[in-house]
Amino acid sequence: MYRPLFHDSAFSGYSGKMMRLMNLSAKLLAPYRGLGPSLWSMFFATMINRFGDFVGSFLALYLSRILQYDAARTGLTISLVFTASMAGSLFSGWVADRIGRKEALLLFQSTGAFINLILSFLFHAAWAPALIVFGSLFRGGARPLIGAVLTDLAPADKRKEVFGLQYWSINVGVALGPLVAAVLFERSIPWLFRGDSLTTFISVVLIARGVRMPRITHVASSLEHHDERGAIRAFVSRPILLAFAVLALLSSTTYSQTGFGLPMTVSQVMGQAGPRSMGYLMSLNAVVVILFSIPIARLLRSWTPLLCMTLSGFFYVVGFGMLAWPLPFWGFALSTVIWTTGEIISSINMGVFLARHSPANWRASFQSFMGVCYSAGWVLGPLVGGWMARSDNYALLWAATAGVCLLWLVAAFFVDRWDRRILAYEA
């Protein structure tokens, strides 16, 4: 007797589940329809560029193992790289608001790629680190310009979705790139630099050919109208942006502990398994970002940016606060999921808030100012963290980090109320 491979009821149940999954996917992706080819070109260019950030991923190992720098000299060089990146951010904003954001972005990315290409032939030279620091002027200068270009391209009511998708693109690249970089570092240092250069040039081509800047940029309110004063005067005349700059500094100072305090704590607790465990946690961070960025952006679509940052602070307090106690590996994993959720919420909304309070003619400069504040946190965080953990007392470091996050949470709540009054007045 013939027996069907699938019973009708089983098949209908399976098809019903597939339909529900497709409907859910359609709802999640609905806000991203109609963004246009220019924005999608920016997303793919960002993904490829961040995928190819090979040198940044292995800079510390390159300095210590290839050039034989000691820990102090390695740390000093990395600090100089961050400092040059901050200077590049300021300079790029000034250039972009005068020659055009797309043009400035192409200029800075191309120059950075060319410097890496030179380094692929001179990586053993004693002055190679000086060239890396010089190149970071252009690599650091390019990043705030991306936010300015996205703001110009994005419809005012789609900014949260646009910045969320941009953040997702960054993390897809960051999740995959270090795997390739690790192979290149072990087998061919020149191709570590060449691969970085090649991916940046591909990003440049995508932006040059795929991005068409609008003649009239999108504005959401009178707050974005042209300000004929200089960029600095326009920025300081908006006290809410000064308050937001403090929030950005607090945010990056605490988040920087994921690059300093977390690996040190994991190494102390997990012993020989520390490096491998840290790799697992960073992979978990990337997976959570990739899987949940779009759903979270969709879920919080109606929330104001600073109210979202208040919620982000809550996740940081819990996630980082957990690390003040001795944890097994699953505890570190749970903590990573919690603070990564805060990272997602914060990263999506910071750009949205800044775009809404930036005059259209100074968007690049304002992005640069805020980029400097955020980068300063990455310089300050490890310095303060190193001082607090000088006796291997990482519990104190994480308790203090959670305390700063709590301060950030409360401050973001009150700045949100301030922002609501400003927007109500503008309306």
Stockholm file with secondary structure:
# STOCKHOLM 1.0

chainA/1-427         MYRPLFHDSAFSGYSGKMMRLMNLSAKLLAPYRGLGPSLWSMFFATMINRFGDFVGSFLALYLSRILQYDAARTGLTISLVFTASMAGSLFSGWVADRIGRKEALLLFQSTGAFINLILSFLFHAAWAPALIVFGSLFRGGARPLIGAVLTDLAPADKRKEVFGLQYWSINVGVALGPLVAAVLFERSIPWLFRGDSLTTFISVVLIARGVRMPRITHVASSLEHHDERGAIRAFVSRPILLAFAVLALLSSTTYSQTGFGLPMTVSQVMGQAGPRSMGYLMSLNAVVVILFSIPIARLLRSWTPLLCMTLSGFFYVVGFGMLAWPLPFWGFALSTVIWTTGEIISSINMGVFLARHSPANWRASFQSFMGVCYSAGWVLGPLVGGWMARSDNYALLWAATAGVCLLWLVAAFFVDRWDRRILAYEA
#=GR chainA/1-427 SS CCCCSSCHHHHHHHHHHHHHHHHHHHHHHGGGTTCCHHHHHHHHHHHHHHHTCHHHHTHHHIIIIISCCCHHHHHHHHHHHHHHHHHHHHHHHHHHHHHCHHHHHHHHHHHHHHHHHHHHHHTTSTTHHHHHHHHHHHHHHHHHHHHHHHHHHSCGGGHHHHHHHHHHHHHHHHHHHHHHHHHHHHHCHHHHHHHHHHHHHHHHHHHHHHCCCCSSCCCSSGGGSCCCSCHHHHHHTCHHHHHHHHHHHHHHHHHGGGTTHHHHHHHHHHGGGHHHHHHHHHHHHHHHHHHHHHHHHHHTTTSCHHHHHHHHHHHHHHHHHGGGSCCCHHHHHHHHHHHHHHHHHHHHHHHHHHHHTSCGGGHHHHHHHHHHHHHHHHHHHHHHHHHHTTTSCHHHHHHHHHHHHHHHHHHHHHHHHHHHHHHHHHC
#=GC SS_cons         CCCCSSCHHHHHHHHHHHHHHHHHHHHHHGGGTTCCHHHHHHHHHHHHHHHTCHHHHTHHHIIIIISCCCHHHHHHHHHHHHHHHHHHHHHHHHHHHHHCHHHHHHHHHHHHHHHHHHHHHHTTSTTHHHHHHHHHHHHHHHHHHHHHHHHHHSCGGGHHHHHHHHHHHHHHHHHHHHHHHHHHHHHCHHHHHHHHHHHHHHHHHHHHHHCCCCSSCCCSSGGGSCCCSCHHHHHHTCHHHHHHHHHHHHHHHHHGGGTTHHHHHHHHHHGGGHHHHHHHHHHHHHHHHHHHHHHHHHHTTTSCHHHHHHHHHHHHHHHHHGGGSCCCHHHHHHHHHHHHHHHHHHHHHHHHHHHHTSCGGGHHHHHHHHHHHHHHHHHHHHHHHHHHTTTSCHHHHHHHHHHHHHHHHHHHHHHHHHHHHHHHHHC
//
